Amino acid sequence: MTKQVYKIATWNVWYKFGDYKARQELIARELQALDCDIILLEEVFEDADCSQAQVLAEKLGMHYCYKGARNKDGAMFGNAILSKFPIASHQSHVLPRKENSHERYVVEAFLETPNGHFPVYVTHLSWQPADSGLRQEQVEFIMTLIQQNECPIPAILGGDFNADADSMEVMKLTGKAAADVDGLCFFDLWTVINPEAPGYTLSKDNKVDHQPLKRCRRVDYLFLEVTQNKLDIQVEKMFIFGDNPTNGQWASDHYGICAHLSWTD
């Protein structure tokens, strides 16, 4: 029997905000140090000069897929999946949104692993504090999408959910609140390993965006589908990264999270 360990991370890389050109090398270094098999990124930019997802994929020796929407500055703002495994197929889906609001997506990819197709999803939910109702609609849309796949490996869902762990939108994912999607819920991987640790991905210690009322929050997540008839996956390790500046420069306004998952063939 052979034990397989897959390293999976998610990180909001803060688009083209701040000194974004200086931040690109810091982002790449952080991700290189992790040596992940799968990376889920949010606020990834693409403009006439650069595709951030492509540049990172080439530096890391990974395959990638990306979907963004046109931002006010003319660049694309979206989500990316980077994978050491070939991407068998991928698709993007527009999330429910308010009229005339910015398009947000969930990106879906099926990765070719030795155990079969691995379904992976990355998303970035609405950010407005008063949008809990909309985020709940977005969560149920994503859950319905995930429920439709028939892969032998439980799905991974990651991203920036702009919601705390005790919010209705997150509790619908973890089965602590009723959702209009029968028979599907997820483990919040941070709490599996670190039930007492806060796991903040937004922190007052990170001064990069100079928000005077910024508070510490955990809004970025990795979720694993709860299942009884698919591959049995264990959580080996879970940790925060990107939580220290380099020469006073922060890589992003968010910290990233990384999980080491294992199963035995």
N, C-alpha and C positions, 0 to 999 in steps of 0.2 A: 504493500500500500504506500502511495506517495502523497505527502502533504504538500498542497499548493498554497502559497501565500501571495495575495494580490494587495498592492498598495494603491489606495484610492484617495484623492484629495479634491476639495472644492475651495474656490477662492474668488471673491469679487475683487477684480484688479483695477477698479476705479477709473475706467474709461481714459479720456485725455485730460483729466483734471490735474491741477497742481503742475509740478514740473514733470510732466509725463514722459518726456524724452529721457531724463535722468533716471526715472523710475523703471524703465524697461529692462535695464541690465540687472537691477535689483530683483525684479520679478523672476527673470530667467535664472538667476543664481539660486534663489529660494527653491524653485521648482527642480533645478538640477540636483540640489542637495537631497531632496526627498526621494529621487529615483523611483517615481511612481509608475505604475502600470496604466492607470487611468486618471485623468485630470479633468475636472469640470470647472469651467471658468464663466464668470458673469462680468458684465460691463466691458466686454472685449471690443476694441475698436478696429475699424477698417476704413481707410481713406485712400485718396489717390496715390499716396506715397508708400503706404504700408498696410499689410494685413497682419495684425498682431498675432492672431491665431496661427497663421502660416509661419511667421518668424519663430514663434515659440516651438512649434512642432518640428521645424527643421533643426533648431538648436538642441532639442531633446531627443531627436531621432524617433518621432512618433507620427502616427497617422492623425488626421483631424477632420472635423466637420464643424461648420459655423453657420449661424443665421443671425442677422441683425436687421434692424429697421433704421431708416434714415433719421438722424438727429437734426436739431436746429442748425448746427454748424456745418451740415452737409456730409459728415462722416456717418458710418454705420455703427450702431450701438447694439450689442447682442451677446449671445451665449456660444460657447464652444466646448466640444468634447475632444480631448487629446487621448490617444490610445497607443500602447505598444502593440496591441493586437490589431490585425486588419479590421476595417469597418465593413461588415458585410452589406449593410444598408443603413440609411439614415433619413430622417424626415423632420421637418419643423412644423409646429402647429401654433397658430395664433391663439393666445389666451383671451378669455372674456375681458372686455374693457369698456370704459365709459366712452360715450360718443366724443369724437375728436381728440381722444387721448393717444399717447404714444403706444405703438404696438409693442407687446411683449410676447415672448415665445417660450414654449417648452421644446427643446431639441431632443429627439429620440434616436438612439443608435443601437444597432445589434452588432456586437463584437464577436469575431471568430476566435474562440478560446478552445483549448484542448477538451473542455467539458461541454462544448456546444455553444450556441449563441447566447451571449450575455447581454440582457437588455439594460441599457443605461439611459438615464434622463437627467437633463439639467434645465433649470428654470430660474427666473428672477421675477418675483411677484410685485404687484403694485406697491409703491413706497409710501403713499400718503397715509399718515397716522389714522385718519378717519375711514380708511378703505377696507376695514376688516370684512365687511359684507362682500365686497368685490374679491378680496383674497380668498374667501371661502368658496366663491364660485370658481375661481381659478384652480384651487386645490381639487375640487370635485371634478372639474374638467380633466385634470391630469390623472386623477385616480381612475376615471372611466377609461382613459387611454391606456393606462398600464394594465388594467384588468383584461384587456383584449389580447395581450400577447400570451403565447403558449410555450415560451421557452422553458427548458429544464432548469435554468438557473434563476433564483429569485432576483427581482429587479432592484437596481440601485437608483434612487432619486436624490439629487443633491442640488444645492444652489442657495441663493439669497432669498429668503422667504419674507423678509421685512416684518417679522412677527415673533413674539416671544413664545417660549415653550408652553405657557399656560393660556395662549390665545385659542380661540375657537378654531382658527384655520389649522394650527399645528395639532390641536387635539383631535380634529377630524382625521388627520393622517395617522395618528398613533392609536386610534380606537377609543380615546377617552371621551369623545363626543360623537354623536350620531352623524353619519354622512349618507348622502343619497346614492351610495355605491355599496352594494351588498358584498360581504365576504372578503373585503380587502382592507388591510391596515399595515402599518410599518413599525419597525423598531427605530427609535431615535438613537442612533449608534453612540452618540456622546454619553447618554445616560446609561447605556449598557456597561460601559467601562468606568465612567467617572460620575456616578450618581450624585455625589455631594459637591463636585467642583462646578463653579459657575460657567466655565467654558465661553467666556465673553469673546465675541468676534468684533464687536464695536467697543472701544475702551476710551475712557477719558485720558488715559496715558498717551494715546496716539493723538498728537496735536496737528496732524497734517492738514485737516480741513478747517481748523480754527472755529469750531462750533461752540459758542459760549454756554449753551445748555445741553451739551452732549452728555449722555449717560451711558453707563456700561450695560450692554445687552448681548444676548446670544440670539442672532437672527439668521445665521448661516448653518445649514444642516446637511448631514448625510443620513438618509433613511434607507433601510433594507426591508424589502417585502417580507411580511410574516407568512409562512407557508408550511404545510405539513407534507406535501407530496412533491417537493422539489429538492434540489441539492441542499444539504445541511451545511450552512456557513456559520463559522464562529468568528467572534471579534477578538483579535489578539491584542490590539493596541489602538489608542486613539489620542491625538494630541493636536495642539494649536501650533501654527507656524506663522512667520511673518510678523511676529510680535515684538521685534526689536529694530530700531533704526540703524542704518549704516552711515557713519559720519554725519549724523543728524538728519538723514533722509529716510523717510518711510517708503516702503514699496507700494503701499496702498492704504486707504482709510479703513479697510477691513483686515482682520486677521483671517488666515485660512485654517481649515481643519483637515486632518489626514487620518485615515483608518487603515489598519492592516487586517485583512480578512483572510481566513484560512478554511480549507476543506480538504478531505482526504479522498483520493481516487479509489 
